[in-house]
Amino acid sequence: MKTQYGKAATESGRDTFLRVPRMAPEDRKSEVGGRRPPSSVLRSPSSVLRSPLRRFFAALTTITMSCALAQPGPTDALSRDFPHAVPYELGDAEFAPGDNITIQQVRGTSETITTGGTYWVEGTYTLSSRDEADLAFYATTLSDSDPTPVDSRQCVRIKKGTGSFHLLKTLKEDGYLHLSFYPVPSGSDFGGVYFGQGNRVLRNKRFSRMDYPDNGEAPSVSLSGPNQALLEYLGNPIEPATNMDARYAREGLSNAIQLAARGAGISLKKVAIDDSEFPFLVGVICGESDFLKLKEQIKKMDGYEYNGGTGSHTCNAFSIVPYRAYPSEASQHIHHRLVLRQQMFHDKLSARE
């Protein structure tokens, strides 16, 4: 009996047993006169069991019952595939009115939730806000990486009402685990719950999908009036030059920040690079006093400048590409866009902190 994961309902299997009726000793007639032979001629029960046919049925019954009893059930398969009960904590949770997701148990290939492990989540759901939805087991990644392939066992289509589910995910990225509802056929989540262990539990995601209750998506943005004036002021993004100085590329900036951190004698919890347009931005997560030391070290480095940024006590987004590296014809647009880009990058980093 094969256990299937990624289902919103399970159907218990049935063990089939072969029933062999009890048979009385044969009443054989004698070859002479058609009469029963004397009782002394009748075979004893032990002699009956020595009959080849009877021994076959007895052996068949024993084998059938042994196989049925030895066949692993769903619980046996679950314990074999995911031998560890995984402790977890609940984090940020938000749902549309009447919706809910409850986690009942988490099992995995290890007790610790870590990249490379595979984890199985069982629980119940209530969907009231829509007629149907996709219930998915995903992770909000901690780094700007390419989308990871989605296993069909991570997601299940559910209908309005209450039911149970079990979903499976192999962690191929470091991030915050969550179970969330998604609209059909596509769109942003409209509710869910984060869970995990230690600092990999997202406790405050600092944004809400419930601000847009109609369809779970932000309203369309007008491109006329004041917004048009703002877009014209910002101008178009600046693409990095094909012959851009390697010091200002993603790897060059990351190496420079790590070098500055070592020179300052500090440890950075996270370094991220925004390479959406030129100049690339740097984001770091570290202690407030450590960031002051980092800035002083950057100012001592050849080829880099600290040009200010947007920050909080532990999260900062800034540029270290010197002004002289900007294309002269685009420098004004770069300055216009830089402050807004730093604020957006800071908000993105702090939401993952």
LUMRORO-233442 format. One line per 8 residues: their letters; for each residue x, y, z of N, C-alpha, C, O. Coordinates in steps of 0.05 Angstrom, whole numbers. Each point is the difference from the previous one (the first is absolute). Layout:
% residues N
A = X/Y/Z/X/Y/Z/X/Y/Z/X/Y/Z ~ ...;
//
This chain:
% residues 353
MKTQYGKA = 17/-24/0/-17/24/0/18/25/0/15/4/19 ~ -17/12/-39/18/23/-4/-12/25/12/-23/6/-6 ~ 39/8/22/-10/25/12/6/23/-19/22/3/-10 ~ -43/13/5/4/23/-18/-1/26/16/-16/2/19 ~ 34/17/-26/0/25/13/-10/22/-19/-2/-5/-25 ~ -4/29/36/-10/21/-17/-29/-4/-6/-9/8/-22 ~ -6/-19/41/-29/-5/-4/-15/15/21/9/3/22 ~ -34/6/-29/-17/13/19/-18/-20/13/-15/7/18;
ATESGRDT = 15/-32/-26/-16/-21/13/14/-26/-4/15/-4/-19 ~ -19/-14/37/12/-26/-2/-22/-21/1/-21/4/12 ~ 26/-27/-24/-19/-22/0/14/-24/10/19/-10/-11 ~ -29/0/34/13/-22/13/-3/-25/-17/-21/-6/-11 ~ 43/-9/9/0/-25/-16/-13/-22/15/-6/3/24 ~ 0/-25/-37/-13/-23/12/18/-24/-3/10/-6/-21 ~ -6/-9/43/14/-25/-2/-19/-22/-6/-20/-3/14 ~ 26/-13/-34/-18/-21/-9/11/-27/10/23/-6/-5;
FLRVPRMA = -40/-9/18/8/-26/10/-15/-22/-16/-24/4/-6 ~ 37/-25/0/-12/-23/-14/-13/-18/21/13/-10/18 ~ -39/7/-21/-15/-18/19/0/-28/-12/-9/-4/-22 ~ 18/-15/38/0/-28/-9/-20/-15/18/4/-2/24 ~ -26/-7/-35/-21/-14/16/11/-25/12/16/-14/-11 ~ -26/8/35/7/-25/13/-15/-23/-14/-24/2/-5 ~ 39/-22/-1/-12/-22/-15/1/-26/17/20/-7/12 ~ -42/-6/-12/-2/-25/14/14/-22/-15/3/3/-25;
PEDRKSEV = 6/-24/38/13/-22/-14/-19/-10/-22/-24/-1/3 ~ 36/-7/-25/-16/-10/-22/-14/-26/7/10/-17/14 ~ -35/15/-24/-16/-25/3/3/-15/-26/-16/4/-18 ~ 35/-21/18/4/-16/-25/-16/-26/2/-1/-13/20 ~ -11/7/-42/-14/-26/-2/19/-21/-9/20/4/-14 ~ -25/-28/24/17/-22/-8/-5/-7/-29/-22/5/-11 ~ 42/-17/-1/-3/-7/-28/-19/-24/-3/-8/-7/-22 ~ 1/-5/44/-17/-24/-2/-26/7/13/-1/5/24;
GGRRPPSS = -20/-6/-39/-27/4/11/-7/28/7/-23/5/8 ~ 40/14/-11/-6/28/5/-5/6/29/-12/20/6 ~ 21/-37/12/-4/5/29/24/13/12/22/-2/-10 ~ -27/16/33/23/12/15/18/-21/10/-10/-21/9 ~ 36/25/-9/17/-20/11/-2/-1/31/-10/19/11 ~ 19/-39/1/-1/-2/29/15/24/12/18/11/-12 ~ -26/-5/37/13/23/14/29/-3/3/15/19/1 ~ -5/-44/0/29/-4/2/15/8/-24/24/5/0;
VLRSPSSV = -39/-2/-23/13/8/-25/1/30/-2/17/11/-15 ~ -36/4/29/0/29/-2/27/12/10/12/-10/19 ~ -3/31/-33/26/12/7/-3/18/24/-21/13/4 ~ 41/-12/12/1/18/23/5/29/-9/9/4/-22 ~ -15/16/39/5/28/-8/29/5/-8/5/15/-19 ~ 14/-28/33/28/4/-7/6/-10/-27/16/11/-15 ~ -28/-33/8/5/-11/-27/-13/17/-21/10/1/-23 ~ -33/12/30/-13/18/-19/18/23/-7/3/8/-23;
LRSPLRRF = 11/4/44/17/23/-5/24/-7/-16/13/17/-12 ~ -7/-44/11/23/-8/-17/-8/-2/-29/17/-5/-17 ~ -42/9/11/-9/1/-28/14/23/-14/0/22/10 ~ 11/-26/-34/13/21/-15/-17/25/-4/9/22/3 ~ -35/-26/-9/-18/22/-5/-4/16/26/1/25/0 ~ -6/-39/22/-4/14/26/25/15/8/-2/22/10 ~ 25/-34/-14/25/14/8/4/25/-17/11/20/11 ~ -19/-20/-35/2/24/-18/-17/22/11/9/23/2;
FAALTTIT = -35/-29/5/-17/21/10/9/11/27/-2/24/6 ~ 13/-41/11/10/9/26/23/18/-3/2/21/13 ~ 17/-28/-31/23/17/-5/-8/26/-13/11/21/7 ~ -30/-21/-25/-10/24/-13/-12/19/20/5/24/-1 ~ -21/-35/19/-13/17/21/21/13/18/-2/24/6 ~ 22/-39/2/22/11/17/15/22/-14/5/21/12 ~ 2/-25/-38/15/20/-15/-16/25/-4/11/22/4 ~ -37/-25/-10/-17/23/-6/-3/18/25/3/24/-1;
MSCALAQP = -8/-38/25/-3/16/24/26/13/8/0/22/10 ~ 23/-36/-14/26/12/8/5/25/-17/10/20/10 ~ -15/-22/-36/5/23/-17/-18/24/7/9/22/0 ~ -34/-28/6/-19/21/7/8/14/25/-1/25/2 ~ 10/-40/18/8/11/26/26/15/-2/5/19/15 ~ 13/-28/-33/26/13/-2/1/24/-18/19/15/0 ~ -41/-10/-15/0/22/-19/1/26/15/-17/5/17 ~ 36/14/-23/1/25/15/-23/18/-7/-7/3/-23;
GPTDALSR = -5/9/44/-22/19/-4/12/28/-3/24/3/-1 ~ -42/18/-2/9/27/-4/19/9/23/20/14/-6 ~ -26/-21/31/16/9/22/28/-12/-2/20/13/6 ~ -18/-39/-14/26/-13/-2/16/14/-22/24/5/4 ~ -36/1/-27/14/13/-22/9/28/8/22/8/-7 ~ -39/7/22/7/26/9/24/0/18/19/16/-2 ~ -18/-35/21/22/-3/19/25/-8/-15/22/8/8 ~ -25/-23/-29/24/-9/-14/11/23/-17/25/4/0;
DFPHAVPY = -42/11/-14/10/21/-18/8/25/16/19/14/-7 ~ -33/-8/29/5/23/17/2/-8/29/-19/3/15 ~ 42/-14/-7/2/-13/26/0/20/24/-3/-9/23 ~ 6/35/-28/3/18/22/-24/18/3/-10/12/-20 ~ -1/-10/44/-20/20/7/15/27/3/19/2/15 ~ -28/18/-30/15/26/-2/-14/20/18/-23/8/-4 ~ 37/2/25/-11/22/16/-1/26/-16/17/5/-16 ~ -38/11/21/-2/25/-16/-15/21/17/-13/-6/20;
ELGDAEFA = 17/30/-28/-14/23/12/-17/14/-22/8/0/-23 ~ -30/11/32/-16/15/-19/9/29/-1/8/11/20 ~ -10/1/-43/8/28/-4/-24/17/-8/-22/-4/9 ~ 28/22/-27/-21/19/-10/-23/-16/-13/5/-18/-16 ~ -29/25/22/-24/-13/-13/-21/22/-6/-4/17/17 ~ -8/-19/-40/-20/19/-8/-19/-14/-20/10/-13/-19 ~ -36/16/23/-20/-13/-17/-23/19/-6/-6/18/16 ~ -7/-23/-38/-25/13/-6/-21/-10/20/2/-22/10;
PGDNITIQ = -23/37/-5/-20/-8/19/-12/-28/-7/-8/-4/-22 ~ 9/-14/42/-11/-26/-4/20/-21/-10/-6/-24/1 ~ 30/33/-9/20/-19/-10/19/-7/23/4/15/19 ~ 9/-38/-21/19/-8/20/16/-24/-9/-10/-17/-16 ~ 35/14/25/17/-23/-4/11/-8/27/12/16/14 ~ -15/-42/-6/10/-10/25/20/-22/-6/-6/-19/-14 ~ 30/21/25/21/-21/-3/-4/-20/23/-1/8/23 ~ 0/-33/-29/-3/-21/20/26/-14/6/5/-6/23;
QVRGTSET = 11/1/-43/27/-12/5/18/6/-24/-9/3/-22 ~ 35/-3/28/21/3/-20/20/-23/4/9/-5/23 ~ -3/-10/-44/20/-21/1/21/5/-21/-6/13/-20 ~ 30/-24/23/20/5/-20/23/-20/1/0/-19/16 ~ 18/23/-34/24/-17/-2/20/7/22/19/-15/5 ~ -24/37/9/16/7/24/-17/16/19/-20/11/-9 ~ 28/-9/34/-15/16/20/4/30/-5/-17/16/8 ~ 39/-9/-20/6/28/-5/-9/8/-29/6/-15/-19;
ITTGGTYW = -19/37/17/-9/10/-26/25/13/-13/9/21/9 ~ 1/-32/-30/24/9/-13/-1/-4/-30/-14/-18/-9 ~ 30/33/-6/1/-3/-29/9/-28/-7/20/-10/11 ~ -34/-3/-30/6/-27/-8/-18/-20/12/-2/-23/-10 ~ -12/30/32/-18/-19/13/-27/0/-14/-8/18/-14 ~ -7/-40/19/-27/-2/-11/-20/-2/23/5/-14/20 ~ -27/29/-22/-18/2/23/-29/-4/-9/-8/8/-22 ~ -7/-20/40/-28/-8/-5/-18/14/20/5/-3/24;
VEGTYTLS = -25/17/-33/-17/15/18/-29/-10/-2/-10/-3/-23 ~ -2/-2/45/-28/-9/1/-16/21/15/9/11/20 ~ -34/-6/-29/-16/19/14/-28/1/-11/-9/-17/-16 ~ -6/38/25/-27/4/-9/-3/29/-10/15/17/7 ~ -36/-13/-24/-4/27/-10/-30/6/0/-17/-18/0 ~ 11/44/0/-27/9/-4/1/22/-21/14/20/4 ~ -28/-23/-26/-1/20/-21/-29/10/-3/-18/-15/-7 ~ 14/41/14/-26/12/-2/-2/23/-19/-21/7/-10;
SRDEADLA = 44/6/5/0/25/-15/-2/-4/-30/-7/19/-15 ~ 12/-44/5/-1/-6/-29/-11/-27/-4/-1/-17/18 ~ -7/12/-43/-11/-27/-7/21/-21/-2/-5/-23/6 ~ 30/31/-14/22/-19/-1/26/16/2/1/24/-3 ~ 20/-39/9/27/12/2/21/-21/-1/-6/-24/1 ~ 31/32/-4/22/-18/2/13/4/28/6/22/7 ~ -2/-44/7/13/1/26/28/-11/-5/4/-22/-9 ~ 17/39/16/27/-7/-8/19/2/24/-4/16/18;
FYATTLSD = 26/-32/-19/21/-1/19/25/12/-14/13/-13/-16 ~ -7/39/22/22/14/-13/19/12/20/-4/-3/25 ~ 24/17/-35/20/13/17/5/28/-11/4/3/-24 ~ -4/17/41/9/27/-7/30/1/2/10/-1/23 ~ 4/3/-45/29/-3/0/14/24/13/-11/22/0 ~ 35/-27/10/15/22/13/20/13/-19/12/20/8 ~ -10/-29/-32/19/12/-19/-14/3/-27/-20/-12/-5 ~ 31/30/-11/-11/4/-26/9/-22/-19/22/2/-12;
SDPTPVDS = -37/-23/10/7/-23/-16/-21/-5/-21/-22/10/1 ~ 29/-27/-20/-19/-7/-21/-22/-17/12/5/-13/20 ~ -29/14/-32/-22/-17/11/8/-29/0/13/-10/-19 ~ -21/-5/40/6/-28/2/-23/-16/-11/-23/8/1 ~ 28/-32/-13/-21/-17/-11/-20/-7/22/8/-4/23 ~ -33/2/-30/-21/-7/19/-8/-29/-4/-8/-9/-22 ~ 10/-7/43/-9/-28/0/-30/-1/2/-12/16/15 ~ 0/-33/-30/-30/-2/0/-10/-7/28/-24/5/6;
RQCVRIKK = 41/-17/11/-9/-7/27/1/23/19/-8/-3/23 ~ 16/27/-32/0/24/17/-26/14/-1/-5/17/17 ~ -13/-24/-35/-24/16/-4/-24/-18/-6/3/-21/-12 ~ -26/29/22/-24/-15/-5/-24/19/-5/-2/21/13 ~ -15/-28/-31/-24/16/-6/-22/-7/20/-6/-24/3 ~ -5/43/10/-21/-5/20/-25/15/-7/0/20/-16 ~ -22/-29/27/-26/13/-4/-9/14/25/10/-4/22 ~ -30/21/-25/-11/15/23/-10/-20/21/-14/-19/-7;
GTGSFHLL = 20/24/32/-8/-18/21/24/-6/18/20/14/1 ~ -22/-37/13/20/-9/19/10/-27/-8/-15/-17/-9 ~ 41/13/11/12/-26/-7/28/-4/12/9/17/16 ~ 4/-38/-24/27/-6/10/19/-1/-24/-9/-2/-23 ~ 34/5/29/21/0/-21/26/-12/11/4/0/24 ~ 12/-9/-42/28/-6/6/17/7/-24/-6/-8/-23 ~ 27/25/28/17/10/-22/29/-5/6/8/-4/24 ~ 8/3/-44/28/-8/2/18/20/-15/-7/9/-22;
KTLKEDGY = 30/-2/34/18/19/-13/29/-8/7/6/-5/23 ~ 11/5/-43/29/-2/4/12/28/-1/-4/15/-20 ~ 18/-7/41/11/27/2/24/3/-18/21/-11/7 ~ -23/26/-28/23/5/-18/10/29/4/18/8/-15 ~ -30/6/34/8/28/4/-3/6/30/-17/-12/14 ~ 32/32/-4/-3/8/27/-22/21/2/0/19/-16 ~ -19/-23/33/-22/19/2/-20/-6/22/5/-17/16 ~ -27/32/-17/-21/-3/20/-22/-18/-12/-12/7/-21;
LHLSFYPV = 5/-29/35/-20/-18/-9/-28/11/5/-4/14/21 ~ -15/-19/-39/-27/8/5/-20/-17/-15/7/-12/-21 ~ -31/10/31/-23/-12/-14/-19/22/-7/-8/15/18 ~ 1/-13/-43/-16/23/-9/-21/-7/-20/2/-20/-14 ~ -23/36/13/-21/-3/-20/7/18/-24/9/22/3 ~ -14/-33/-28/5/15/-24/-25/-1/-18/-13/-21/-1 ~ 7/43/-12/-24/0/-17/4/-18/-25/22/-5/-8 ~ -44/-4/-3/0/-17/-24/-8/18/-23/-21/13/1;
PSGSDFGG = 36/-13/-24/22/-18/-6/27/10/9/19/-16/0 ~ -16/42/7/26/11/8/-5/25/15/-22/11/1 ~ 44/-1/11/-1/25/15/15/-1/26/10/-22/8 ~ -9/44/6/14/1/26/-17/-13/22/-24/-2/-2 ~ 38/-7/23/-14/-14/21/-21/19/14/4/24/0 ~ -25/-36/10/-20/17/15/-3/-11/28/-22/2/11 ~ 43/-11/1/-1/-9/28/18/-24/4/3/-17/-18 ~ 8/15/42/17/-23/6/13/2/27/-5/19/15;
VYFGQGNR = 21/-39/-8/14/-1/26/29/-8/-4/5/-19/-15 ~ 13/33/28/28/-6/-1/7/-19/24/-13/2/21 ~ 33/-19/-25/9/-17/22/29/-8/-5/10/4/-22 ~ 3/-14/42/28/-8/-3/13/-4/27/-12/-6/20 ~ 38/11/-19/17/-3/24/18/24/3/12/9/-19 ~ -10/1/44/20/21/6/-4/25/-16/-22/11/-3 ~ 45/-1/-9/-1/24/-15/-10/-4/-28/0/19/-17 ~ -10/-43/10/-12/-5/-26/-30/-2/3/-14/-14/-15;
VLRNKRFS = 3/29/34/-29/3/3/-6/30/-6/9/17/15 ~ -24/-12/-36/-7/28/-6/-23/8/18/-23/-10/-2 ~ 29/28/21/-20/8/20/-14/26/-7/-22/6/11 ~ 33/10/-29/-13/25/-8/8/6/-28/22/11/-5 ~ -39/-17/-14/8/4/-28/-3/29/-9/8/7/-22 ~ -21/9/38/-1/29/-4/-15/9/-25/4/22/-11 ~ -20/-40/1/-18/8/-22/-25/-17/2/0/-21/12 ~ -21/30/-25/-25/-15/2/-14/-2/-27/-3/19/-14;
RMDYPDNG = -5/-44/7/-16/-4/-24/-29/7/6/-15/4/-19 ~ 8/-1/45/-28/5/6/-8/29/-6/-23/7/2 ~ 43/9/-10/-7/27/-8/-16/1/-26/-12/20/-6 ~ 13/-43/-8/-14/-2/-26/-18/-24/1/6/-20/-13 ~ -28/21/28/-17/-23/5/-15/-11/-24/-9/-23/0 ~ 6/39/-21/-17/-8/-22/12/-24/-16/-13/-19/-6 ~ 39/22/0/12/-22/-16/28/-7/8/14/-15/-13 ~ -5/26/37/27/-7/10/22/14/-14/24/-6/6;
EAPSVSLS = -30/24/-25/21/14/-14/-3/30/3/-22/10/4 ~ 44/5/-7/-1/29/3/-16/12/-23/0/-11/-23 ~ -14/33/28/-15/13/-22/19/10/-21/24/5/6 ~ -34/-1/-30/17/11/-21/7/28/6/-14/15/13 ~ 38/-7/-22/11/27/5/-5/18/-24/5/-7/-22 ~ -15/31/28/-5/19/-21/26/11/-11/19/5/16 ~ -17/-2/-42/24/11/-12/-4/28/-11/14/9/-17 ~ -34/4/28/-6/28/-9/1/18/25/3/-9/22;
GPNQALLE = -5/35/-28/-1/20/22/26/1/16/22/-1/-12 ~ -24/2/39/24/1/17/20/-23/-4/24/3/1 ~ -35/-27/-6/17/-23/-4/17/3/-26/23/-7/-1 ~ -35/18/-19/14/5/-25/23/19/4/22/-3/-10 ~ -27/24/26/21/20/6/22/-13/15/24/6/-4 ~ -31/-24/23/21/-13/16/17/-19/-18/24/-1/3 ~ -37/-13/-21/15/-18/-18/18/15/-18/23/-8/-6 ~ -32/31/-4/17/16/-17/24/11/15/22/2/-11;
YLGNPIEP = -26/4/36/22/10/17/21/-22/4/24/5/-1 ~ -34/-30/6/18/-23/6/15/-8/-26/24/-7/2 ~ -37/8/-24/13/-8/-25/2/-30/-2/-10/-15/18 ~ 23/5/-38/4/-28/-5/24/-11/16/19/14/5 ~ -20/-40/2/23/-12/13/24/-1/-18/-3/-1/-25 ~ 26/1/37/25/0/-15/11/-28/-1/6/-13/21 ~ -3/2/-45/11/-27/-3/31/1/5/13/19/-9 ~ -2/-39/22/29/-1/4/14/-3/-27/-9/-15/-18;
ATNMDARY = 31/28/15/16/-1/-25/12/-28/-3/6/-13/19 ~ -3/5/-44/12/-26/-5/29/-2/9/10/-21/7 ~ 3/44/-7/28/1/9/3/13/28/20/12/6 ~ -41/-16/11/0/11/26/24/-10/17/8/-23/-3 ~ 3/41/19/22/-7/18/-9/-23/18/-21/1/12 ~ 37/-23/-12/-7/-24/16/-3/6/29/-14/-14/14 ~ 27/36/-4/-3/6/29/-29/8/7/-8/-2/23 ~ -8/10/-43/-27/10/5/-21/-20/-9/-24/5/1;
AREGLSNA = 33/-29/-9/-19/-22/-6/-7/-14/26/10/6/21 ~ -29/-25/-23/-10/-14/23/22/-12/17/2/4/24 ~ 16/-20/-37/21/-14/15/20/20/11/9/-3/23 ~ -2/24/-38/19/19/10/-9/15/24/15/4/19 ~ -41/4/-19/-11/14/23/-2/-18/25/6/8/22 ~ -15/-33/-27/-2/-19/23/28/-5/12/2/-1/25 ~ 18/-3/-42/27/-4/11/10/24/15/14/-3/20 ~ -20/27/-30/9/24/13/-12/3/28/13/8/19;
IQLAARGA = -39/-14/-16/-13/2/26/11/-21/19/4/6/24 ~ 1/-30/-33/12/-20/17/28/8/9/7/-4/23 ~ 8/16/-41/27/9/7/-2/23/20/16/0/19 ~ -34/18/-22/-3/22/19/-9/-11/27/9/11/21 ~ -26/-31/-20/-9/-11/25/24/-13/15/2/3/24 ~ 15/-17/-39/23/-12/13/19/22/10/11/-3/22 ~ -7/24/-37/17/22/9/-11/14/24/15/10/17 ~ -42/-9/-14/-12/12/23/-3/-18/24/-7/8/22;
GISLKKVA = 13/-34/-27/-1/-20/22/-29/-6/8/-5/-4/24 ~ -13/4/-43/-28/-4/7/-11/-24/-16/13/-9/-19 ~ -36/-1/26/-13/-22/-14/-27/10/-10/-16/12/15 ~ 11/-17/-41/-25/8/-12/-19/-24/-1/8/-22/-8 ~ -33/26/16/-20/-22/-1/-9/-5/-28/-6/-23/-7 ~ 6/43/-10/-9/-4/-28/11/23/-17/1/23/8 ~ 6/-31/-33/8/19/-20/-17/-6/-25/-1/-23/-9 ~ -11/44/-3/-17/-4/-24/7/23/-20/8/22/8;
IDDSEFPF = -11/-29/-33/6/19/-22/-25/4/-17/-12/-20/-8 ~ 4/44/3/-22/7/-19/13/7/-26/11/22/-3 ~ -13/-40/-17/12/6/-26/-21/5/-21/4/-6/-24 ~ -27/17/32/-22/5/-19/7/22/-20/-11/0/-22 ~ 28/18/30/8/22/-18/26/12/11/9/-7/22 ~ 3/24/-37/25/13/8/-6/26/15/-17/15/-9 ~ 32/-9/31/21/-17/13/-13/-21/17/-22/4/12 ~ 36/-27/-9/-10/-21/17/1/9/29/18/16/8;
LVGVICGE = -37/-25/8/-1/8/28/9/-23/18/-1/-23/-7 ~ 11/31/31/8/-20/20/-19/1/24/-9/22/8 ~ 1/-45/2/-16/-1/24/14/-18/20/10/-22/-7 ~ -10/30/33/13/-16/21/-19/0/24/-14/18/6 ~ 16/-41/8/-13/-2/26/21/-6/21/15/-20/-2 ~ -13/38/21/20/-2/22/-8/18/23/-19/15/-2 ~ 35/-16/23/-6/18/23/5/29/-8/16/6/-18 ~ -29/12/33/2/29/-7/29/10/4/10/14/-18;
SDFLKLKE = 3/-22/39/27/9/5/19/-12/-21/20/12/-8 ~ -26/-37/0/17/-13/-21/-2/15/-26/20/1/-15 ~ -44/9/8/-3/14/-25/16/26/-1/11/8/-21 ~ -8/6/44/16/24/1/29/-7/-5/14/15/-14 ~ -4/-37/24/27/-9/-6/3/-8/-29/21/5/-12 ~ -41/-17/1/1/-8/-28/2/25/-19/16/0/-18 ~ -31/20/24/0/25/-16/28/12/0/11/9/-21 ~ 1/-8/45/27/12/2/20/-16/-16/19/12/-12;
QIKKMDGY = -22/-38/11/19/-17/-15/-4/4/-30/19/0/-15 ~ -44/3/6/-6/4/-28/13/25/-10/11/1/-22 ~ -11/20/38/11/26/-8/30/-2/-4/12/17/-13 ~ 1/-37/24/29/-3/-3/7/-17/-25/24/-2/-6 ~ -43/-9/-7/5/-18/-22/3/15/-27/-16/18/-5 ~ 35/-25/-10/4/12/-27/-22/-9/-19/-7/-23/-1 ~ -3/42/-14/-20/-6/-21/-28/-1/10/-18/-5/-16 ~ 13/10/42/-28/-1/11/-5/25/16/18/12/12;
EYNGGTGS = -43/-5/-10/-9/23/16/-26/-7/14/-18/-12/-12 ~ 15/20/37/-26/-3/13/-16/25/-5/8/22/10 ~ -30/-24/-25/-15/23/-8/-26/3/15/-18/13/-11 ~ 17/-24/34/-25/2/16/-19/-22/-8/4/-15/-20 ~ -26/12/35/-19/-21/-5/-24/2/18/-5/20/12 ~ -10/-42/-11/-24/-2/16/4/-22/20/8/-22/-8 ~ -13/27/34/6/-21/20/-17/2/24/-14/20/5 ~ 15/-42/11/-12/-1/26/21/-11/20/24/1/-7;
HTCNAFSI = -32/-10/30/20/-9/20/17/-23/-10/23/-2/6 ~ -35/-16/-22/15/-24/-8/1/-5/-30/14/-18/-9 ~ -28/34/-7/-2/-4/-29/7/26/-15/-11/21/7 ~ 28/-23/-27/8/23/-15/3/-6/-30/9/-22/-7 ~ -18/41/-10/2/-3/-29/14/26/-9/-7/22/7 ~ 28/-26/-24/16/23/-8/16/-6/-25/-1/-22/-10 ~ 14/43/0/17/-3/-24/29/7/7/5/18/16 ~ 14/-33/-27/28/6/4/14/5/-27/25/1/-2;
VPYRAYPS = -41/1/-19/11/6/-27/5/31/-1/-19/15/4 ~ 43/-7/-9/5/29/0/-14/15/-23/-6/-12/-21 ~ 0/38/26/-14/15/-20/14/2/-27/-12/0/-21 ~ 39/0/22/15/2/-25/-4/-24/-18/7/1/-24 ~ -18/-23/35/-5/-24/-17/-27/2/-14/-6/-17/-17 ~ -10/37/23/-26/3/-13/3/10/-29/18/18/-4 ~ -33/-27/-15/0/12/-27/-9/29/3/-21/6/11 ~ 36/12/-23/-6/28/4/-27/8/-10/-14/17/11;
EASQHIHH = 5/-29/-33/-26/7/-11/-24/-11/16/-22/8/-4 ~ 28/-26/23/-22/-12/16/3/6/29/-17/-10/16 ~ 36/25/-8/5/4/29/-24/13/14/-5/-7/23 ~ -9/25/-36/-22/13/13/-23/-20/6/-11/0/22 ~ 5/-17/-42/-21/-20/5/9/-20/22/-17/-9/15 ~ 43/3/-15/9/-19/21/-4/12/28/-10/-14/18 ~ 16/40/-15/-4/13/26/-30/1/7/-7/-4/23 ~ -10/9/-42/-29/1/5/-10/-28/10/-17/-1/17;
RLVLRQQM = 27/-19/-30/-10/-27/6/13/-13/25/-12/-18/12 ~ 36/27/-5/16/-14/20/-14/-1/27/-1/-21/13 ~ -9/44/-4/-13/1/27/-23/-19/1/-4/-15/20 ~ -13/15/-40/-24/-17/0/9/-30/-1/-12/-17/13 ~ 32/11/-30/9/-28/-2/11/-10/27/-5/-22/8 ~ 20/39/6/11/-8/26/-22/-5/20/2/-19/16 ~ -23/35/-17/-22/-4/19/-14/-26/-6/-7/-15/18 ~ 2/9/-44/-13/-25/-8/17/-24/8/-11/-20/10;
FHDKLSAR = 37/22/-15/18/-23/7/1/-4/30/0/-23/9 ~ 0/45/6/0/-3/29/-25/-14/10/1/-17/17 ~ -24/25/-28/-25/-12/9/-1/-29/-7/-10/-16/16 ~ 21/9/-39/1/-29/-8/17/-16/19/-7/-22/8 ~ 31/33/-1/18/-14/18/-11/-3/28/1/-21/12 ~ -12/43/-2/-10/0/28/-24/-19/3/-5/-10/22 ~ -11/6/-44/-22/-18/2/9/-29/3/-15/-17/10 ~ 40/11/-19/11/-27/3/18/-3/24/10/-22/5;
E = -6/43/10/19/0/22/-9/-20/22/13/-3/20;
//
